[in-house]
Amino acid sequence: MSHRPTISFLLCALLYSAVPLFGGKTPGGSPQKSARAAKDTRSAKKIDVCALLTSAEMEAVQGEPVKETKPSVQPSGGFVMLQCFYRTTTSAKSVSLALGAPDPAKPSALTPREFWRKQFHPPEPVEEEKPVAGKAPKKAEVEREEELRKPRPIDGLGEEAYWVGNPISGALYVLKGNSFLRISVGGVREESARIEKSKALARAALKRL
């Protein structure tokens, strides 16, 4: 099974950007729907993703308190990624937290939950033609690398959780309702330690969703 879209999303999502979120009425929509969309837009703007984790919680996990937080909003297909960069004293130990949430301006677009299903539960691919005996299968090396980067399920977090990455970098994804969290922890070499630290921060953030 190929998870190239998931890996591509991870790499793109980790690129930090700040894009303003605009909400408005849907052209041709009824007054009731427009009013509801406006209300949802105001609610989305009230979400303070930087408040999902405290400085004390960050210090308990990373060993350093938060010196600065930098929020941003990044459109991602049919939904938005509300992001917060928690800068610690040692910049390498900083943490990136993002919340994938519905975009009120695009109520009929791809929802975070639908995106999750497509990324982590894609349909089984059609079985390819078997290689000729004695001949090395094509793309074997690429497939081996993709297998190593295959999302790994993490138990005990939200409705579902997956770790996506490799021994060098990675991020924890946690699904809850119609939104999901993405947490990336810096300053930790061991992948197992990065996973455990990400899980600890995810548990804290989930309590405030």
ZAVEX-73998 format. One line per 3 residues: number of its first residue (from 0); their letters; for each residue z, x, y of N, C-alpha, C. Coordinates in steps of 0.02 Angstrom, whole numbers. Atoms other than C-alpha are relative to their C-alpha. Layout:
% residues N
NUM> A> Z,X,Y,Z,X,Y,Z,X,Y; ...
END
This chain:
% residues 209
0> MSH> 0,42,-59,0,0,0,0,44,62; 6,-41,-60,-48,72,169,45,-28,54; -44,20,-55,80,66,309,-20,36,63
3> RPT> 23,-35,-59,-28,155,437,13,-39,64; -15,38,-62,-9,10,565,72,7,21; -70,-6,-16,179,24,553,14,67,32
6> ISF> -12,-66,-26,178,211,582,-31,8,70; 32,-3,-66,55,194,726,41,-36,52; -42,38,-47,166,63,805,61,40,20
9> LLC> -59,-40,-13,317,176,788,-15,55,50; 16,-56,-44,232,323,870,-16,-23,71; 17,26,-66,164,217,1012,62,-27,35
12> ALL> -59,31,-30,329,126,1037,49,51,27; -47,-51,-22,427,288,1056,-22,33,65; 23,-26,-64,319,336,1206,33,-42,55
15> YSA> -38,37,-50,426,288,1355,-44,-21,58; 38,25,-58,346,178,1488,39,-56,32; -33,53,-38,405,58,1621,-53,-46,28
18> VPL> 49,47,-23,299,-96,1646,35,-64,20; -34,60,-22,358,-247,1748,-20,-60,-40; 12,61,37,373,-414,1661,-14,-56,48
21> FGG> 18,56,-43,283,-560,1742,-1,-64,-42; 2,64,35,308,-740,1691,-30,-52,46; 29,52,-43,221,-897,1751,-20,-60,-41
24> KTP> 20,61,33,150,-1066,1710,-64,12,-41; 60,-5,41,22,-1085,1573,-54,-44,30; 53,41,-30,-146,-1142,1646,-13,-62,-41
27> GGS> 16,62,34,-177,-1322,1605,59,-30,-37; -58,26,37,-1,-1347,1534,31,-58,36; -33,57,-29,102,-1502,1563,58,23,43
30> PQK> -57,-20,-42,241,-1501,1696,61,17,-42; -58,-13,42,371,-1510,1557,-4,69,-32; 9,-65,32,298,-1359,1466,6,57,51
33> SAR> -3,-51,-52,280,-1263,1629,72,13,20; -69,-7,-19,460,-1297,1675,39,37,-54; -35,-33,55,519,-1244,1502,-18,74,-3
36> AAK> 22,-70,0,415,-1084,1511,33,39,56; -32,-34,-57,487,-1044,1682,73,14,-16; -70,-9,19,663,-1069,1614,7,57,-50
39> DTR> -2,-54,49,627,-956,1465,-13,67,32; 15,-62,-35,555,-825,1581,62,26,36; -61,-20,-34,714,-825,1685,51,26,-50
42> SAK> -47,-21,51,816,-810,1525,-17,70,-25; 22,-66,24,712,-662,1466,19,54,50; -15,-49,-51,737,-575,1632,75,15,4
45> KID> -71,-10,-3,925,-597,1615,25,44,-57; -20,-42,55,929,-498,1453,8,72,23; -13,-69,-19,1010,-332,1491,6,41,-64
48> VCA> 0,-37,64,962,-225,1342,46,60,4; -45,-58,-7,1063,-80,1413,73,-20,-12; -69,23,12,1220,-188,1392,14,-10,-74
51> LLT> -11,9,72,1195,-197,1203,42,55,-30; -42,-56,24,1282,-29,1182,43,25,58; -45,-26,-51,1432,39,1277,2,76,-3
54> SAE> -7,-73,-3,1467,217,1330,49,24,-54; -49,-19,51,1617,220,1213,-30,0,-69; 34,4,65,1511,166,1065,-48,59,-9
57> MEA> 46,-56,3,1383,299,1107,38,65,-13; -40,-60,8,1518,432,1119,28,6,-71; -26,1,67,1591,380,952,-52,23,-51
60> VQG> 54,-18,46,1422,406,868,-31,67,15; 36,-60,-20,1341,546,968,46,56,25; -47,-52,-23,1497,638,1026,-1,11,75
63> EPV> 4,-7,-73,1451,617,1210,-8,-69,31; 7,64,-33,1465,472,1333,-68,-6,33; 63,13,-34,1318,393,1421,6,21,73
66> KET> 0,-22,-69,1278,477,1587,-46,-44,43; 47,41,-38,1134,363,1637,-38,-45,-48; 42,45,40,1037,213,1572,-63,-17,40
69> KPS> 63,14,-33,856,178,1610,-36,-56,-38; 34,56,34,786,5,1566,-74,-3,18; 71,11,-14,603,-41,1555,-24,-57,-44
72> VQP> 31,54,38,489,-178,1489,-71,20,-17; 67,-19,23,334,-143,1386,-33,-56,-39; 36,50,39,209,-277,1331,-22,30,-66
75> SGG> 21,-25,66,169,-262,1146,-35,-56,-37; 37,55,32,32,-381,1090,21,-66,29; -20,66,-23,101,-557,1101,73,-5,18
78> FVM> -70,3,-19,281,-510,1138,16,60,45; -19,-55,-44,379,-387,1244,54,43,-33; -53,-45,23,486,-235,1206,44,16,60
81> LQC> -49,-14,-52,640,-231,1317,36,64,-21; -24,-66,21,692,-49,1313,56,27,45; -51,-35,-38,840,56,1366,5,71,-27
84> FYR> -9,-70,18,852,244,1366,70,21,22; -68,-20,-15,1033,303,1355,2,77,2; -2,-72,-7,1042,479,1424,71,25,-4
87> TTT> -66,-30,8,1190,582,1367,1,68,36; -6,-65,-34,1256,747,1438,-50,50,-28; 50,-42,33,1152,841,1312,-61,-45,-12
90> SAK> 57,45,2,980,764,1334,-28,-10,-70; 27,6,68,931,799,1154,37,-53,-41; -39,49,36,1068,679,1097,-10,-71,27
93> SVS> 13,66,-29,1001,534,1200,-26,-49,-53; 19,53,47,963,368,1115,-47,-49,34; 46,51,-24,820,245,1135,11,-64,-39
96> LAL> -10,66,30,852,61,1102,-51,-49,28; 49,49,-23,720,-75,1110,12,-66,-36; -6,68,28,726,-263,1082,-68,-34,4
99> GAP> 63,38,1,566,-350,1028,16,-73,7; -17,70,-16,576,-523,1106,-64,-39,16; 58,41,-17,455,-670,1129,-17,5,73
102> DPA> 24,-1,-69,350,-668,1287,-8,-72,23; 4,69,-23,382,-833,1379,-67,-18,31; 64,13,-31,215,-814,1467,-56,-10,-51
105> KPS> 49,8,53,125,-815,1299,32,-35,-60; -36,35,53,211,-949,1193,-39,-7,-65; 40,9,60,65,-963,1071,-22,66,-31
108> ALT> 21,-65,24,44,-775,1046,43,22,-60; -36,-28,57,108,-666,905,74,8,18; -71,-5,-13,297,-679,894,28,63,-34
111> PRE> -29,-59,32,412,-534,850,11,-9,-75; -11,12,72,453,-616,683,-65,3,-39; 65,-3,33,269,-636,640,-24,72,-5
114> FWR> 18,-71,1,239,-455,688,38,36,-56; -42,-30,51,383,-405,575,-29,-14,-70; 27,19,65,308,-500,429,-64,39,-15
117> KQF> 63,-35,11,138,-418,452,11,75,-11; -12,-71,6,211,-244,468,38,19,-63; -43,-18,57,342,-247,331,-13,-40,-63
120> HPP> 18,39,59,273,-380,215,-74,-17,-1; 73,13,-1,83,-360,220,-23,-23,-69; 27,21,64,-23,-440,84,-20,60,-42
123> EPV> 19,-55,45,-58,-333,-68,-74,15,8; 71,-18,-7,-221,-235,-45,-38,-11,-65; 43,8,60,-367,-265,-162,-2,67,-35
126> EEE> -1,-61,40,-362,-139,-303,-67,36,6; 60,-39,-9,-486,0,-270,-28,23,-67; 33,-24,61,-610,67,-396,34,63,-25
129> KPV> -34,-57,28,-530,191,-514,-45,62,4; 39,-61,-6,-584,373,-491,-30,21,-67; 32,-24,61,-702,453,-615,42,53,-32
132> AGK> -41,-48,36,-613,553,-750,-23,71,14; 17,-69,-13,-605,738,-711,-17,14,72; 17,-8,-71,-639,708,-527,60,-18,42
135> APK> -59,12,-42,-502,721,-397,-10,-62,42; 6,61,-40,-469,553,-313,-5,17,74; 9,-11,-71,-524,543,-132,62,-23,38
138> KAE> -55,17,-45,-395,536,6,68,4,-33; -63,-5,36,-258,584,-117,55,28,44; -50,-32,-43,-169,695,9,23,-48,55
141> VER> -17,48,-52,-176,562,145,46,-55,-28; -40,53,31,-107,430,27,70,26,-17; -65,-29,16,33,548,-26,44,3,63
144> EEE> -37,-3,-62,84,574,155,22,-69,23; -18,68,-19,81,388,188,57,-27,-43; -53,22,45,191,359,37,67,28,23
147> LRK> -61,-31,-24,319,481,108,26,-35,62; -20,34,-62,319,383,272,9,-75,-10; -6,71,14,330,215,188,68,-27,23
150> PRP> -63,28,-23,463,103,269,50,-9,-57; -52,5,51,626,110,173,50,-54,18; -48,54,-16,736,-46,163,71,27,7
153> IDG> -70,-17,-13,912,-30,232,42,-63,-10; -41,59,16,1043,-149,163,57,-10,50; -60,16,-38,1180,-238,259,-8,-4,75
156> LGE> 12,5,-72,1098,-252,431,-46,-59,16; 41,56,-20,1035,-412,511,-27,-40,-59; 33,35,55,917,-517,406,-36,49,-45
159> EAY> 35,-54,35,817,-364,357,2,62,44; 2,-62,-38,812,-182,408,-40,51,-38; 41,-53,30,695,-36,378,6,64,42
162> WVG> 5,-64,-32,694,148,417,-72,23,-5; 70,-22,-2,523,212,471,-2,69,31; 4,-67,-27,490,396,493,-11,53,-52
165> NPI> 7,-57,44,491,567,414,60,46,11; -58,-44,-9,613,714,400,10,25,70; -5,-26,-68,578,761,582,20,-53,50
168> SGA> -15,53,-47,585,595,674,-4,-68,-35; 1,66,30,610,411,640,38,-51,42; -34,53,-37,679,244,697,21,-54,-49
171> LYV> -27,54,40,781,102,625,-22,-67,31; 22,66,-22,709,-75,637,45,-52,-34; -45,52,27,825,-226,617,-22,-68,26
174> LKG> 22,67,-18,770,-408,615,59,-48,6; -50,52,-9,878,-548,684,-32,-59,36; 31,58,-31,809,-722,717,-73,13,16
177> NSF> 69,-12,-22,648,-712,817,-4,62,44; 3,-63,-37,682,-538,883,20,57,-48; -21,-57,42,710,-364,814,19,59,45
180> LRI> -22,-60,-34,794,-203,866,-37,61,-27; 25,-65,22,722,-27,860,44,52,32; -46,-52,-25,842,119,875,-24,68,-23
183> SVG> 19,-69,15,796,303,884,54,46,29; -55,-45,-19,934,434,888,-24,72,3; 20,-70,-8,908,611,952,55,48,-16
186> GVR> -49,-53,8,994,776,922,30,7,-69; -25,-4,68,1017,756,734,-56,24,-46; 53,-28,43,919,864,612,-6,-36,-66
189> EES> 1,30,67,968,785,447,-21,-73,5; 24,69,-2,873,624,416,53,-49,-22; -53,45,24,1017,547,318,52,-13,53
192> ARI> -49,8,-54,1133,578,465,-29,-43,56; 32,42,-50,1007,501,586,2,-73,-20; -1,68,24,999,347,478,69,-30,7
195> EKS> -68,26,-5,1188,328,471,20,-13,72; -16,9,-71,1206,351,659,-37,-61,29; 40,57,-24,1067,225,691,30,-65,-26
198> KAL> -31,60,29,1152,100,575,64,-18,39; -62,13,-37,1318,119,668,-15,-31,69; 18,27,-65,1234,87,836,-31,-70,-7
201> ARA> 31,65,11,1135,-59,765,53,-54,-11; -54,48,13,1294,-144,704,33,-21,66; -31,14,-65,1368,-130,879,-45,-44,43
204> ALK> 48,38,-41,1210,-196,964,-9,-71,-26; 11,67,29,1189,-342,844,55,-49,18; -56,44,-18,1360,-410,892,-11,-33,68
207> RL> 11,26,-67,1295,-440,1068,-66,-39,7; 63,38,-2,1130,-524,1023,14,-75,-11
END
